[in-house]
Amino acid sequence: MNFEELYPLYHQPLFDLISQSRAVHLKHWTGDAVQRCSLLSIKTGGCSEDCAYCAQSSHYSTGIEREELLSVETIAVAAKRARALGATRFCMGAAWRGVRNSSAKFECVLEIVREVSQLGMEVCVTLGEIGPAEARKLKAAGVTAYNHNIDTSPEFYPEIVSTHTFQDRLSTIAAVQESGMSVCCGGIIGMGESENDRLRMLEVLSNFDPPPESVPINCLIGMPGTPLADQPPVDILELVRLIAVTRIALPKARVRLAAGRTRISREGQALCFFAGANSIFFGDKLLTAKNPAADVDVALLRELGLRIESAGPNHASAVPA
C-alpha cells in the first residue's frame, strides 16, 4: 500500500478502522490464537552504533555492562526452557553492527543456531548488518527468520541514527530475502516521529517483495542515559490505530506486540489483539527492557479467551490453567 492509501485508512473513525482490521484478521488467521516468542540477548552491550533509543550503544552511559557472547550450553538451556513455557519461536539478539563470513564470532553463532534448531522451534536471529554470504550460511545452519527492523520512516531515520543509513538496513533485508529466510521487520514508535512517519514506515514494509513474515511493533521505553530517555509514552489509541492499519496493509504477517508492553494496560492490549496483533514476546526481559511476566500474559490471554499457538497458525493449544 502507498501513503495515499494508508493516510485515510489510519484517520477514519477508530471503530470503523478496527472493524475493518478485524475482518481482515479473521480472513487470514484463526482470530483466537497468539504466538508466544522468547527473546534472548546472546551478546549484550558495547555496540558501536549510535541508535538514540538503545541502551546497548557504546556512545551512551546507560549502566548496561558489556557481556561477551554466551556459550552454546547457556543458550541451549534458555531455549529449552522457553520451549517448555510455550514458545514456538526462539529469538537471539547480539549487540553488534554486524557479522562477517568466516569471522570467529560468526562461526560461533552458526554453531549456536545448529544447536537451537534441533529443538523444533522457529529460530530467529538479529545480528546487525549481513550480506548474501552470511545470509546463506545462517539459513543453512537452521535460521528460519532474520530480524532487522527499519525502525521508522526513511525521512526520520537520520534523526535517530548517524552511524549507518536507512539504505544499509534495506541492503541487509535484501540479502535475507535472497537467501530464502523469512524477514521479521518492524519499527519503534514514540521516538518523536510523527504519525505520518509511522505510515511511511508501513508503506516501506508493505512494499517489500515478499512482504515481511512478521512485523514487530515496539513502543519506545526511554532508557536512562540515551538521548530519548525522556520521551513520553505512546498514546494507546495511536498504537491501536497503527496495529489495525498494519494488519490491513500486511494481512498475512504476524503483527507482534513487542517492547513497551509494560506501559500498556490490559485493556489496551486487548484492543491491540482485537485489531490484529497475534504475537507477543514473553519473559521478564527483552534484551535490556522490562517485559510482563509470563504468568501475567497467560492470565490475560485466558481472560480474553485467546489461545497460545503451539504448532502453526491453525493449531493452538488452550491456555494452561
C-alpha positions as CSV (number, residue, x, y, z in Angstrom):
1,M,0.0,0.0,0.0
2,N,1.2,3.5,-0.6
3,F,1.0,6.5,1.7
4,E,-2.0,8.0,-0.1
5,E,-4.0,4.8,0.8
6,L,-2.7,4.4,4.3
7,Y,-3.4,8.0,5.4
8,P,-7.2,8.0,5.1
9,L,-7.3,4.4,6.4
10,Y,-5.5,5.5,9.6
11,H,-7.5,8.7,10.1
12,Q,-11.0,7.3,9.8
13,P,-13.2,6.8,12.9
14,L,-11.5,4.3,15.2
15,F,-14.3,1.8,15.4
16,D,-14.6,1.8,11.6
17,L,-10.9,1.1,11.4
18,I,-10.7,-1.7,13.9
19,S,-13.9,-3.3,12.4
20,Q,-12.1,-3.4,9.0
21,S,-8.8,-4.7,10.5
22,R,-10.7,-7.4,12.5
23,A,-12.4,-8.6,9.3
24,V,-9.0,-8.8,7.6
25,H,-7.6,-10.6,10.6
26,L,-10.3,-13.2,10.7
27,K,-10.0,-13.9,6.9
28,H,-6.3,-14.8,7.2
29,W,-5.9,-16.0,10.8
30,T,-7.9,-18.1,13.4
31,G,-8.6,-14.9,15.4
32,D,-8.1,-16.5,18.8
33,A,-4.5,-17.8,18.7
34,V,-1.5,-15.8,19.8
35,Q,2.1,-16.9,19.2
36,R,4.5,-16.6,22.1
37,C,8.1,-15.9,21.2
38,S,11.1,-15.8,23.5
39,L,14.0,-13.3,23.1
40,L,17.4,-13.8,24.5
41,S,20.3,-11.3,24.4
42,I,23.3,-13.6,23.5
43,K,25.8,-10.7,23.4
44,T,24.9,-7.6,25.4
45,G,26.3,-4.0,25.3
46,G,29.3,-2.4,23.6
47,C,27.6,-1.8,20.3
48,S,29.4,0.6,18.0
49,E,26.2,2.1,16.6
50,D,24.6,5.3,18.0
51,C,20.9,4.4,17.8
52,A,19.4,7.0,20.1
53,Y,16.9,4.6,21.6
54,C,19.4,1.8,22.5
55,A,20.9,1.2,26.0
56,Q,23.5,-1.1,24.4
57,S,25.2,1.6,22.4
58,S,28.8,2.3,23.5
59,H,28.1,6.0,22.7
60,Y,26.0,6.4,25.9
61,S,26.4,5.8,29.6
62,T,23.4,3.7,30.4
63,G,24.7,1.4,33.1
64,I,24.5,-1.7,30.8
65,E,27.5,-3.8,31.3
66,R,29.2,-5.3,28.3
67,E,29.0,-9.1,28.1
68,E,30.7,-11.4,25.6
69,L,28.8,-13.9,23.5
70,L,27.1,-16.5,25.7
71,S,28.2,-20.1,25.5
72,V,26.3,-22.7,23.4
73,E,25.4,-24.6,26.5
74,T,23.9,-21.5,28.2
75,I,21.9,-20.6,25.2
76,A,20.6,-24.2,24.7
77,V,19.4,-24.3,28.3
78,A,17.5,-21.0,27.8
79,A,16.0,-22.2,24.5
80,K,14.8,-25.5,26.1
81,R,13.2,-23.5,29.0
82,A,11.5,-21.2,26.5
83,R,10.1,-24.2,24.6
84,A,8.8,-25.7,27.9
85,L,7.0,-22.5,28.7
86,G,5.2,-22.5,25.3
87,A,7.4,-20.6,22.9
88,T,7.2,-21.6,19.3
89,R,9.9,-19.1,18.2
90,F,13.2,-18.5,19.9
91,C,14.9,-15.2,19.0
92,M,18.5,-14.4,19.7
93,G,19.9,-10.9,19.6
94,A,23.5,-9.7,19.6
95,A,24.6,-6.1,20.1
96,W,26.9,-5.8,17.0
97,R,27.0,-3.6,14.0
98,G,27.0,-6.8,12.0
99,V,28.8,-10.1,11.3
100,R,31.1,-11.1,8.5
101,N,31.6,-14.5,6.9
102,S,34.4,-16.7,8.3
103,S,34.9,-14.5,11.4
104,A,35.3,-16.3,14.7
105,K,32.1,-14.7,16.2
106,F,30.1,-15.7,13.1
107,E,31.3,-19.3,13.3
108,C,30.2,-19.3,17.0
109,V,26.8,-18.0,16.0
110,L,26.4,-20.7,13.4
111,E,27.2,-23.4,16.0
112,I,24.6,-21.9,18.3
113,V,22.0,-21.9,15.6
114,R,22.7,-25.5,14.7
115,E,22.2,-26.5,18.4
116,V,19.0,-24.5,18.9
117,S,17.4,-25.5,15.6
118,Q,17.3,-29.1,16.8
119,L,14.7,-28.2,19.4
120,G,11.8,-27.9,17.0
121,M,11.1,-24.2,17.3
122,E,11.4,-21.4,14.7
123,V,14.8,-19.8,15.1
124,C,15.2,-16.1,14.6
125,V,18.4,-14.1,15.0
126,T,19.2,-10.4,14.9
127,L,22.9,-9.8,14.4
128,G,23.0,-6.4,12.7
129,E,24.2,-6.0,9.1
130,I,24.8,-9.1,7.0
131,G,25.4,-9.7,3.3
132,P,24.4,-12.5,0.9
133,A,27.2,-15.0,2.1
134,E,26.3,-14.6,5.7
135,A,22.6,-14.9,5.0
136,R,23.0,-18.2,3.0
137,K,25.1,-19.7,5.8
138,L,22.6,-18.7,8.5
139,K,19.8,-20.3,6.6
140,A,21.8,-23.5,6.0
141,A,22.5,-23.6,9.8
142,G,18.8,-23.5,10.6
143,V,17.7,-19.9,10.9
144,T,14.1,-19.6,9.8
145,A,13.8,-15.8,10.2
146,Y,16.1,-12.8,10.4
147,N,15.0,-9.7,12.4
148,H,16.2,-6.4,11.1
149,N,13.8,-3.5,11.9
150,I,13.7,-0.4,9.7
151,D,12.7,1.4,12.9
152,T,10.9,4.4,11.4
153,S,10.4,6.3,8.1
154,P,13.3,7.0,5.7
155,E,12.9,10.7,6.4
156,F,13.1,10.4,10.2
157,Y,15.8,7.8,10.3
158,P,18.7,10.2,10.3
159,E,17.3,11.8,13.4
160,I,17.9,8.6,15.5
161,V,21.0,7.1,13.9
162,S,24.1,8.6,12.3
163,T,26.5,5.6,12.1
164,H,24.6,3.8,9.3
165,T,21.8,4.7,6.8
166,F,18.3,3.6,6.1
167,Q,19.7,2.1,2.9
168,D,22.1,0.0,4.9
169,R,19.0,-1.5,6.6
170,L,17.4,-2.3,3.3
171,S,20.5,-3.9,1.9
172,T,20.6,-6.4,4.8
173,I,16.9,-7.2,4.3
174,A,17.5,-7.8,0.6
175,A,20.3,-10.3,1.4
176,V,18.0,-12.1,3.8
177,Q,15.2,-12.3,1.2
178,E,17.6,-13.6,-1.4
179,S,18.7,-16.4,0.9
180,G,15.1,-17.6,1.4
181,M,15.0,-16.8,5.1
182,S,11.8,-15.1,6.3
183,V,12.1,-11.4,7.2
184,C,11.0,-10.1,10.6
185,C,10.9,-6.4,10.3
186,G,9.0,-3.6,12.0
187,G,9.7,-0.5,13.9
188,I,9.6,1.6,17.0
189,I,7.1,4.3,17.8
190,G,7.3,7.1,20.4
191,M,10.8,8.4,19.4
192,G,9.5,11.8,18.5
193,E,8.4,10.8,15.0
194,S,5.1,12.0,13.5
195,E,2.1,9.8,12.7
196,N,3.0,10.3,9.1
197,D,6.4,8.9,9.7
198,R,4.7,5.7,11.1
199,L,2.6,5.4,8.0
200,R,5.7,5.9,5.7
201,M,7.3,3.1,7.7
202,L,4.3,0.9,6.9
203,E,4.5,2.0,3.3
204,V,8.0,0.7,3.0
205,L,7.2,-2.5,4.8
206,S,4.1,-3.3,2.8
207,N,6.1,-2.9,-0.4
208,F,8.8,-5.4,0.4
209,D,8.7,-8.3,-2.1
210,P,7.9,-10.6,-0.5
211,P,6.3,-8.8,2.4
212,P,7.8,-9.4,5.9
213,E,6.6,-12.6,7.6
214,S,6.3,-10.8,10.9
215,V,6.1,-7.2,11.9
216,P,7.1,-6.3,15.5
217,I,5.7,-3.0,16.7
218,N,7.8,-1.7,19.6
219,C,6.8,1.2,21.8
220,L,9.8,3.1,23.0
221,I,10.9,2.6,26.5
222,G,13.1,5.6,27.3
223,M,16.3,4.1,28.6
224,P,18.3,6.2,31.1
225,G,21.4,7.7,29.5
226,T,20.1,7.6,26.0
227,P,19.1,10.7,24.0
228,L,15.4,9.5,24.0
229,A,15.3,8.8,27.8
230,D,12.6,11.5,28.4
231,Q,10.2,10.7,25.6
232,P,6.6,10.4,26.8
233,P,4.7,7.1,26.5
234,V,2.9,6.4,23.3
235,D,-0.8,7.2,23.3
236,I,-2.7,3.9,23.4
237,L,-5.2,4.8,20.7
238,E,-2.4,5.8,18.4
239,L,-0.9,2.3,18.9
240,V,-4.2,0.6,18.3
241,R,-4.7,2.6,15.1
242,L,-1.2,1.6,13.9
243,I,-1.8,-2.1,14.8
244,A,-5.1,-2.0,12.8
245,V,-3.5,-0.4,9.7
246,T,-0.6,-2.8,9.9
247,R,-3.0,-5.7,9.9
248,I,-4.8,-4.3,6.8
249,A,-1.6,-3.4,4.9
250,L,0.1,-6.8,5.8
251,P,-2.7,-9.3,6.1
252,K,-0.6,-12.4,6.2
253,A,2.1,-11.1,8.5
254,R,2.2,-11.8,12.2
255,V,1.8,-8.5,13.9
256,R,3.8,-8.6,17.1
257,L,3.3,-6.5,20.2
258,A,6.9,-6.2,21.2
259,A,8.8,-3.8,23.5
260,G,6.8,-1.5,25.7
261,R,4.0,-3.7,26.9
262,T,4.8,-2.9,30.5
263,R,3.3,0.5,29.7
264,I,0.2,-0.8,28.0
265,S,-2.9,-1.5,30.2
266,R,-4.7,-4.9,30.0
267,E,-7.5,-3.1,28.2
268,G,-5.1,-1.5,25.7
269,Q,-3.5,-4.9,24.9
270,A,-7.0,-6.4,24.5
271,L,-7.8,-3.7,21.9
272,C,-4.5,-4.5,20.1
273,F,-5.3,-8.2,19.9
274,F,-8.8,-7.4,18.6
275,A,-7.3,-5.0,16.0
276,G,-5.0,-7.7,14.6
277,A,-2.0,-8.3,16.8
278,N,-1.4,-12.1,17.1
279,S,2.1,-12.5,18.6
280,I,3.9,-11.4,21.7
281,F,7.3,-11.8,23.3
282,F,7.2,-13.4,26.8
283,G,9.7,-13.4,29.6
284,D,10.7,-10.8,32.1
285,K,13.2,-9.0,29.7
286,L,13.5,-8.1,26.1
287,L,17.2,-7.6,25.5
288,T,17.6,-4.8,28.1
289,A,13.9,-3.7,28.5
290,K,11.4,-5.0,31.0
291,N,8.6,-7.2,29.8
292,P,5.5,-8.6,31.5
293,A,6.0,-11.8,33.4
294,A,4.9,-15.0,31.6
295,D,2.2,-15.7,34.2
296,V,0.7,-12.3,33.7
297,D,0.5,-12.9,30.0
298,V,-1.1,-16.3,30.5
299,A,-3.7,-14.8,32.8
300,L,-4.6,-12.0,30.3
301,L,-4.9,-14.4,27.4
302,R,-7.1,-16.7,29.4
303,E,-9.4,-13.8,30.4
304,L,-9.7,-12.8,26.8
305,G,-10.5,-16.3,25.6
306,L,-7.3,-16.4,23.5
307,R,-5.1,-19.4,23.0
308,I,-1.4,-20.0,22.8
309,E,-0.4,-21.1,19.4
310,S,1.6,-24.4,19.5
311,A,2.2,-25.7,16.0
312,G,1.5,-23.2,13.3
313,P,-1.2,-20.6,12.7
314,N,-4.1,-23.0,12.6
315,H,-3.0,-25.1,15.6
316,A,-3.3,-23.6,19.1
317,S,-3.4,-25.1,22.5
318,A,-5.6,-24.0,25.3
319,V,-4.0,-21.5,27.6
320,P,-2.9,-23.6,30.6
321,A,-4.7,-23.1,33.9
